[in-house]
Amino acid sequence: MLAGTAAGVLAPAVGAADAAFAAGLTRQITIYAEALPGGLYGYGLEPGKATIPGPLLEVYEGDTLEIELVNRTDKRLSIHPHGVIYDTASDGAPLNASFNNPGETRKYTWRTRARYDAGGGFWMPGSAGYWHYHDHAMGTDHGTAGLARGLYGGLIVRKRGDLLPSKQYTVVFNEMLINHAMAPDTPMFEARLGERVEWVCIGYGSLPHTFHLHGHRWADTRTGMLSSAADNVAIVDNKNLDPGSSFGFQVIAGEGSGPGAWMYHCHVQTHSDGGMVGLFLVRNPDGSLPDGAQDAIDRFKEHGHTGHGLSPDAGTHS
C-alpha cells in the first residue's frame, strides 16, 4: 500500500541528557525490504508494513545508527545513505560488495558528527541536514530499478536544540511521479492552522524539478527558519529539486495566509500539467474544513492532467 507519509518515524530521544547526546548514542533498528503490489518495493520498520516512501529516520549529530536490513524479496538490493558517514562495508553499493542477496540480512552502520575546528581558521562540517537513503543494487549497480520501484526514504540529522514539528511529510519527485503517484492520486497532506509542519523534499530519476508550495514561504537555510531578527537570508517558496538532491524546511500551517486547500507541485509547467501536483490541506484550528476547501478538493480530483510534452497552447481554458 502506498503512503504519502512514512508509516513509522524514528524520532530523536528528546528527553535524554545533554551529556548522552554529546557522547553520541548508538541506536539500532531493523528495516524490512519487501515487494509491494504492481511490481513495486518498499522499506518498512515492521514486516508487512513497507511503504513508498519508506520510514522517515531521525538522529541527532553525534549519534550512530545501526540498521539491520532484512531483504524479504527475491531481488538483490541494499540501502545507501546521503549526508552521513559510513565505511565501504556500509556503502550499500555492489562496487564494495555491500548489498543484500535475496533473503539475506545485513547490518549497515551510519555515523554522524557535529562540526569541529580543523585549525587554521577552518571548520569541518557536521552532519546536520535533510538527507535521504535509497537502494543502490537492484537492477543495476546503481540501483536504478530499486529507485524506479520505490526503494527510498527520508533521513534527518538534527542539531540539539532544533525545534521539533507537529507534523512531518516526505515528498519525493521521481520522474513524473510524486511519492509514486500522479494527480489526482498524489498525497493530500494535512495540518491544522498554526501547527508547525516539516517538509522533507527529495529528487530522483532523470528529470529536473522544482518544488513550489502555495500560500507559504520559508528561509533558504538548513531548517527553513531565520536565526535572528537581523538574519537577511533569502526567503523562498520555490526551490530546485534535481535527481539525488534533498532539502527540508519548517512552516507554520496557514501563517499569514489562512486555512484552505493549498497546492504543492513541480513548477516545470509540463510536469505540473502532467500530474505532478498535490494538496496541502490546512484545516481550521478545531479540525473542521475551512470554507471553500471541499470545493477546491473536488475541483482538484476532477482536474485533467494532459501529460508530458505539451505544446504552449495545450491545456488552456477559455
Stockholm file with secondary structure:
# STOCKHOLM 1.0

chainA/1-318         MLAGTAAGVLAPAVGAADAAFAAGLTRQITIYAEALPGGLYGYGLEPGKATIPGPLLEVYEGDTLEIELVNRTDKRLSIHPHGVIYDTASDGAPLNASFNNPGETRKYTWRTRARYDAGGGFWMPGSAGYWHYHDHAMGTDHGTAGLARGLYGGLIVRKRGDLLPSKQYTVVFNEMLINHAMAPDTPMFEARLGERVEWVCIGYGSLPHTFHLHGHRWADTRTGMLSSAADNVAIVDNKNLDPGSSFGFQVIAGEGSGPGAWMYHCHVQTHSDGGMVGLFLVRNPDGSLPDGAQDAIDRFKEHGHTGHGLSPDAGTHS
#=GR chainA/1-318 SS CCCSSCSCEECCCTTSCHHHHHHCCEEEEEEEEEEEGGGEEEEESSTTCCBSSCCEEEEETTCEEEEEEEECSSSCBCCEESSSBCCGGGSCCGGGTCSBCTTCEEEEEEECCCCEEEETTEEECCCCEEEEEECSSSSSTTCHHHHHTTCEEEEEEECTTCCCCSEEEEEEEETTEETTBCTTSSCEEEEETTCEEEEEEEEESSSCCEEEETTCCEESSSSSSCSSTTCCCCEESEEECCTTCEEEEEEETTTTTCSEEEEEEECSHHHHHTTCEEEEEEECTTSCCCTTHHHHHHHHHHCCCCCSSCCTTTTCCC
#=GC SS_cons         CCCSSCSCEECCCTTSCHHHHHHCCEEEEEEEEEEEGGGEEEEESSTTCCBSSCCEEEEETTCEEEEEEEECSSSCBCCEESSSBCCGGGSCCGGGTCSBCTTCEEEEEEECCCCEEEETTEEECCCCEEEEEECSSSSSTTCHHHHHTTCEEEEEEECTTCCCCSEEEEEEEETTEETTBCTTSSCEEEEETTCEEEEEEEEESSSCCEEEETTCCEESSSSSSCSSTTCCCCEESEEECCTTCEEEEEEETTTTTCSEEEEEEECSHHHHHTTCEEEEEEECTTSCCCTTHHHHHHHHHHCCCCCSSCCTTTTCCC
//
